[in-house]
């Protein structure tokens, strides 16, 4: 049986806390990305149905930002990476950020 010292137990606690935290993925408005592309991203990357995707896109357009979903850190990071890749492929400056919930 492995014996753990106080330092390793503390580190494990921090890792568990990070694992349990939830993060919002937020899309930010810009003057160039098309509304259709944002709806497509919301449906394909974030699995929103069309009506929900349109509502979030309109919030992004009107308020400058919109929450796409809440995920664990790793999933949020992956979603942001997918948005960045697809935006770059389509030559849009669309940005996604992560915020602790």
Long-range contacts (C-beta under 8 A, 24 or more apart in sequence): 18-73, 19-72, 19-73, 21-72, 21-73, 21-100, 21-101, 22-70, 22-71, 22-72, 22-100, 22-101, 23-70, 23-71, 23-72, 23-73, 23-76, 23-98, 23-99, 23-100, 23-101, 24-67, 24-68, 24-69, 24-70, 24-76, 24-98, 24-99, 24-100, 24-101, 25-67, 25-68, 25-69, 25-70, 25-71, 25-76, 25-79, 25-80, 25-83, 25-96, 25-97, 25-98, 26-65, 26-66, 26-67, 26-68, 26-96, 26-97, 26-98, 26-99, 27-56, 27-60, 27-65, 27-66, 27-68, 27-83, 27-94, 27-95, 27-96, 28-60, 28-64, 28-65, 28-94, 28-95, 28-96, 28-97, 29-60, 29-61, 29-63, 29-64, 29-65, 30-92, 30-93, 30-94, 30-95, 32-92, 32-93, 33-87, 33-92, 33-93, 33-94, 34-92, 35-61, 37-87, 37-90, 37-92, 37-94, 38-94, 41-83, 41-86, 41-87, 41-94, 42-68, 45-79, 45-82, 45-83, 45-86, 46-79, 68-96, 70-101, 73-98
